[in-house]
Structure formats: structure tokens, C-alpha cells
């Protein structure tokens, strides 16, 4: 998923506000510093998702080339979803 910086800022602010508001966390340092860390975690997660998507596409292309003429019988969308799920599980990424 591609988010603009403003969207990431709002998401991070909302996550931090909800966590502090519900009492799940207590800030022991400056809020802006923690907010910056939350933003970086969100960005890293989004990058991991993009990398996963790219790797799944590459693996799908290799699989289809290896299948040769029988590749026409394969549902590309379903196969991509299966590959992404398998890679996500291996990389411990929640989709």
C-alpha cells in the first residue's frame, strides 16, 4: 500500500493517541520523539510490504516460465495471492 507522508503522519498520530488514551502505554520521553519512531516503523512496514509484492511477482514469473505451455491453465491472480501468503508467513509479515 502506498501512503503519502501526510497520511503516515496522521496514522502515526492516531495510533499513538489511541495507545496513550486507552492507557495501554505511558510515555516516558518526549511525545514528538516517540511519534517519529512510530512513523519510521510504519514506513518500514510499508517498505517490507512493497518488497514482498515485488518478490512475489518475480517468483510468479519464474514459476510461469518454468510451467511453459501449461502456464495458460494457471489463475495468475490466485497464484500470486498464494505466493504472497507463503512469503509473508516465511518473513513473519502480517498482510
N, C-alpha and C positions, 0 to 999 in steps of 0.2 A: 504494500500500500504506500502510496506517495502522499506525504503531508507537507504542507508549506510550513516554514518556520513559525509563522504566527499561530498556526493550528497546533504545532508541537508545544509552543509556549502556553496556550490556553489549556491544552490537555494536561501538561505537567502541573500547572497551577491548580487545576481542578482535582487531580489525583492527590496532590499534597494537601489541599484544603479539606478534602473528604477524609483523608487519613488523620489529620490533626483534629478536625471537627468531631470525628467519631471517637476520639480518644485512643485510637489504635497505636499512635506514635506520639511521643513528646519530643519536641525539637530541643536539642542540646547545643545548637550552634545557630548561626545566622540563617534566617529563612531563605535569603537570596542564594546563599551557598548551596543549601540543600536543593533548592529549586533548580539550580544549574546542574546538579548531579542527576536529578530526575530527568531533565531534558536530555542529558547525554545518554542515559540508559534507554530512553525512548528511541533516540536516534540510532543507537547501536542495535536495538531490536529490529528497527525498520531495515537497517542495512543487512542484517542477518536474513531477514525475510526476502529481500531482493536477491541476495546471493543464493539462497535456497531455490528461488524461482529460476534463476539463470542456470544453476547446476541441474535442476530437474529437466529443463528444456534441452540442455546438452545431452543428458543421459537418454532422454526420449529420442532425440535424433539419432544417436548411436544405435539404440535398440531398433528403430525403424529401418535403418540402413542394414543392420545385421539380419533383420527378418526378410529383407529382399522383396520378392514378389508377393509374399503373404502379408506384407505390411498394409495392404489395402483393406484387409479384414479387421484391422485394429481400430478401435474407437480412440482416436488421438486424445480427446478431452478426458476420457475415463482413465486412460493410461497415464497421462500427465498427473492427474489427481492422485493416483496410486503411488507414483514415483515420489511426488512431493510429500505424501504422508509418510512413506518409508524413510526418506531423507530427514524429515522433521523429527521423527522418532529417534533416529540414529544421532542427530545433533541436539536432541533434547530441546526442541523448539515447539512451542505451543502455537498452533495455527488458529 
